Amino acid sequence: MPEHAGSRTCVIALDVGGTSMKGALLDRTMRPLATLRSSTPRRQGHEATVDAITWLLRDLAGAAVGIGVEPVAAGIVVPGIVDEPTQRAVHSVNLGWYDLPLAAVLTDATGLPVRIGHDVRAGGTAESRLGAARGFDDALFVAIGTGISAALLVEGRPLRACGYAGEIGHLTVAPGAEQCACGMRGCLEAVASARAIAAVYAARSGHEVEGAEEVAALVARADPVACRVWERAVEALAEAFAACAAVLAPEVIVVGGGLSQAGGLLIDPLRIALDRRLSCHRRPKLVRAALGEQAGCLGAGLLGWEAADADPAAGRPVELVADPAGGAL
Ligand SMILES: [Zn+2]
């Protein structure tokens, strides 16, 4: 048995976001042994972000040693365009890097085998192996937060297309409507992301809100402006999901990201709006993500174990023997 296949080993999992980084030590069963959070210093340039990632990896490695566990590899997920086969972070508007050989840079800095991945694709893989998409070969995982992005599983395989697949947020659903960050108008992301819902409500009501949670609370109290903004977002999401159903025919659509915290307030009308748009299509199940905001970090952990198993000193496949949904990252 390889040295690091025993019970006293772990991987370091890190989910790097535009504002914060969530790190964890995960054992073979994907159980969190320790967690650590830090802010992302993105305004100081991408070198500062890479340094901060390096320090967080070192802190987590130190924490592992402190509890008597050997860290054997690291998995890191980042936003933007990520080319998994070459292990390069191709581009991130938020983090400011271009064509960065991130895995190699972090391996050099830490001495650990490192595998990088795309945050939403990794979250989709986690939902597929451990969460709401488990048991399905054709699945669409949609993360609705500040932006909207999707991970696609087609006949059991993730569809990557050099990192460009899954940009569902930039499907045009309302031609000529709100300006999107990508430069176009009427993209799904500009109408139905958590940020867009809050911005559109503020523009239409004249009242600033903290975020989409506040709009959801107003919808629950039947505020007429909030209800119209919410319904418009739901219809836009249904339009995009129906296009995906026509082209990709997923068996299940898993809705994750911050907006999925709205639960039935989002999922129930979305299910009805999607159903109305389908005829001869395969009708996907529409469900809420099971792993919540842990999905990205767990996906990073799966990448970490892949890196460990690809290491010449290792060789054992990942064994998922426990449901991590009960754990707390
Ligand atoms: Zn766009």
Boltz pocket constraint, residues with backbone or C-beta under 6 A from the ligand:
constraints:
  - pocket:
      binder: B
      contacts: [[A, 169], [A, 170], [A, 180], [A, 181], [A, 182], [A, 183], [A, 184], [A, 187], [A, 189]]
      max_distance: 6.0
